[in-house]
C-alpha cells in the first residue's frame, strides 16, 4: 500500500523551468528500443493505487485559464540528444519523396470523401498550446483541450456544453492539462482524464471522470489519485494516454525526475482500472506497472473480446518497436509481459516542419506514438512521425501480435514535397477478413509546404481500405491557415497538433454502415498568435 506523500512546497522557479524545458533524459540505446526487463517475464508492479471515493457531479462553468501550459511533452531521451537528431534531420536540403510513380512504391490516391467539418473549441486569452483531443458516439462529439471540454451535437455541429477543466474536475490549486477522452461504445460511457501541475514536491493530482450514462452533457463520476512515485523526489507524471479493453480502462504515462539541467526520464508506467467499478461509481484500486525505459507507450482500444491488450512504444531512433502484452488488466492477477521486439525499417526523429514566410518551425516531436492504437484480433495499428528525405513523414504499422512482426505498413503524405507530421489513426473491422481483420483505416495529420505549392499549416484527413496500396497520398483538407504560426516570436519551435485524434463513428446512416465513417479533430490555426480546432467527418460511403 502506498502512503500519501507530503513535502516542502515546490519553488516557483522549478515550475517555471518545467514550463519552458524540453527536458533531459537518461541515456538510452541509440539503435534500438530499450529493453528494460527480460523478455517473457512479468514486469514489476511495485505499488497499488487507490482511487479516491467517487463523487457524482454535473460540471458547469466556462474556461478561465490561469497560466500558459508547458511547451512539452517532455522527451524520453536527453534534450541534447534529441536536438542532435533534429539538427541532423534538417541539415541537408529536403529531397522530394517518391510520388505517384517514384521508386517502387504504390500509392492510394483517392481519399475516403470528406463529409463536412465544423469548428471546435478555440483559444481563450493567454493559453497555449491546446492539446486538442476528441471522441465520437451515436449522438455527440466530445472535444477536450487545455481550455476546457466541449460537447457538440453530431447532427449539426452545435455546441451543447462548454466547461473548463477546473470546473469539470472541481480543482483549481494548479493548472490542469494533458486531457484525453475515449468513448466506450460497448457500455455507452465517456472517460475523460487529465492531470495537474504539482502542488508540492511529491503531490501531483491525476483526474478521471466517467459519465453516468451515454449523455456527455450530463453527470459524471469523478475520481482522483496521486501517482505513487518515490517520496522526496518531486517526480513528474506526464503525457498520459487512454485506451480500453473489454474489462478495463487502460492508462500509460511517462515519469520524469527534476534535476539541475531540467527533467530526467526515469521510466514509463501503465495500469488498468476495472470498468465494473468505474462505470458504477464504486471505489477501486489497481496495480501500477513499471515499464522501464521503454519510451512513450501507447495503449490500445481493443475492438473485440481479446483477453490480452498489446501496448507499443517507439524510441526516437531505432530499427524496432517495443511490444508489451497485458492480460487481465483491472483484475487482482493482471500482468504485463515484455514481448519480442518488432523489427521495422530503421528510422530517426523527424526534422521540425517548416512554414512559408518565417524561420519559426512547428514541433514534430520525437517519433513517439502520440495516441492510442487500434487492436482487432491479432493486429495492432498505430502511426508516428519519422524523417523521410529531410521531411517529417507519418509512418503507420500494422503489427501481428502473435509473431511480433509488421504485417503491413506505409506512409501518409499530402504531396512529395510537403512536411507532414503529428498524425493519428484508427482502424475498423468493416471490410476485414480472417487474414486481415482491419478493413478500414482513417488518418488525421498536419501539413505545410514551403516549396512547389507553398501553403501554411493544414488540417488533413485520409484513409485506405485493407486492400488498397499501402501509402496514402493527398487526403482531404479541412482548413488552411492564412499566415504562419509564431506566437513566441523569432525562430523558435512552436508546439502544434500533437494531440490530434481519430475515432470510428459507431452509428450507421442511410448511406453508410457503422464502422465505415470516422471523425477527426485537430488543431486549426486562426492567426499568428491564436489557435482554434476543426472537427471533420470522412467515410467510405
Secondary structure, 3 states (H helix, E strand, C coil): CCCCCCCCECCHHHHHHHHHCCCCCCCCCCCCCCCCCCCCCECCCCEEEECCCCEEECCCCCCCCCCCCCCCCCCCCCHHHHHHHHHHHHCCCCCCCCCCCCCCCCEECCCCCEEEEEECCCCCCCCCCCCCEEEECCCEEEEEECCEEEEEECCCCCEEEEECHHHHHCCCCCCEEEEEEEEECCCCEEEEEEEECCCECCECEEEEEEECCCCCCCCEEEEEEECCCCCCCCCEEEEEEEEECCCEEEEEEEEEEECCCCEEEEEEEEEEEEHHHHCCCCCCEEEEEECCCCCCEECEEECCCCCEEEEEECCCEEEEEEEEEEECCCCCCCEEEECCCEEEEEEECCCCECCCCCCCEECCCCCCCCCCEEEECCEEEEEEEEEECCEEEEEEEEEECCCCEEEEEEEEECCCCCEEEEEEEEEECCCCCCCCCCCEEEEEEEEEECCCCCEEEEEEEEEEECCCCCEEECCEEEEECCCCCCCCCCCCEECCCCCCEEEECCCCECCECCCCEEEEEEEEECCCCCEEEEEEEEECC
